[in-house]
Each structure stands twice: as C-alpha cells, then as structure tokens.
Amino acid sequence: MREHQINRIMRRYEELRADPGEWANYRTEARLTDNAAGDGLPDTRDEYPEFKPSP
C-alpha cells in the first residue's frame, strides 16, 4: 500500500515537471510554505548560544 502511494506521488511530480508553468507555480508555492514553517520559533543559535561557533 505504502509503495503504491509513493509511486503515485512520484508520478504526479513527473507530471508537474513536464509542464513548465505548473512546475513554476508549484515551486513558488513550496517556497512560501517552506519559509513559513518556522515562523514565530526562536532561532537555534539564539536559544543555545553555547553551541554557536566562535568567529
């Protein structure tokens, strides 16, 4: 079942890549949501300064 789902997902990505306009739309939307994933969360470097590399 899981393999079937993964194959369907991969086929859909192939379909998207075959259409430059649709692929561009997908990539634009993906960038928006990727950047929103950590909104409001503290930066790890600020939260754990002891792990921050020295200059």
LUMLO-68304 format. One record per residue (C-alpha): residue number from 0; residue in three letters; y, x negated, z negated. Coordinates in nm, 4 decimals. Each point is the difference from the previous one (the first is absolute). Layout:
N
   nr  rest     north      east        up
  NUM   ALA         Y         X         Z
...
***
This chain:
55
   nr  rest     north      east        up
    0   MET    0.0000    0.0000    0.0000
    1   ARG    0.2478   -0.2714   -0.1002
    2   GLU   -0.0778   -0.2053    0.3101
    3   HIS    0.0641    0.3080    0.2150
    4   GLN    0.3395    0.0518   -0.1644
    5   ILE    0.0956   -0.3639    0.0489
    6   ASN   -0.1018    0.0179    0.3661
    7   ARG    0.2174    0.3109    0.0473
    8   ILE    0.2948   -0.1777   -0.1593
    9   MET   -0.0482   -0.3055    0.2195
   10   ARG   -0.0194    0.2179    0.3138
   11   ARG    0.3259    0.1692   -0.0968
   12   TYR    0.1720   -0.3375   -0.0412
   13   GLU   -0.1249   -0.0961    0.3471
   14   GLU    0.1463    0.3236    0.1386
   15   LEU    0.3328   -0.0709   -0.1682
   16   ARG    0.0120   -0.3560    0.1345
   17   ALA   -0.0737    0.1264    0.3518
   18   ASP    0.3259    0.1995   -0.0042
   19   PRO    0.2939   -0.2392   -0.0572
   20   GLY    0.2361    0.2791   -0.1060
   21   GLU   -0.2404    0.1479   -0.2540
   22   TRP   -0.0870   -0.3464   -0.1327
   23   ALA    0.3700   -0.0815   -0.0463
   24   ASN    0.0515    0.3295   -0.1867
   25   TYR   -0.2985   -0.0710   -0.2229
   26   ARG    0.1207   -0.3531   -0.0796
   27   THR    0.3503    0.1247   -0.0818
   28   GLU   -0.1350    0.2635   -0.2369
   29   ALA   -0.2426   -0.2473   -0.1580
   30   ARG    0.2856   -0.2425   -0.0751
   31   LEU    0.1941    0.2760   -0.1757
   32   THR   -0.2896    0.0930   -0.2256
   33   ASP   -0.1038   -0.3627   -0.0606
   34   ASN    0.3476   -0.0767   -0.1319
   35   ALA   -0.0008    0.3082   -0.2245
   36   ALA   -0.3265   -0.0825   -0.1765
   37   GLY    0.1611   -0.2084   -0.2731
   38   ASP    0.3298    0.1844   -0.0392
   39   GLY    0.1075    0.0154   -0.3600
   40   LEU   -0.2532   -0.2527   -0.1229
   41   PRO    0.1135   -0.3275   -0.1561
   42   ASP   -0.0441   -0.3182    0.1997
   43   THR   -0.2956   -0.2030   -0.1246
   44   ARG    0.2097   -0.3176   -0.0124
   45   ASP    0.2519    0.1706   -0.2282
   46   GLU   -0.2635    0.1621   -0.2188
   47   TYR   -0.2043   -0.3198   -0.0454
   48   PRO    0.2456   -0.2920    0.0205
   49   GLU   -0.2595   -0.2361   -0.1483
   50   PHE   -0.1882    0.0181    0.3306
   51   LYS    0.3092   -0.0601    0.2111
   52   PRO   -0.0230   -0.3315    0.1883
   53   SER    0.2506   -0.2656   -0.1029
   54   PRO    0.2635   -0.0969    0.2586
***
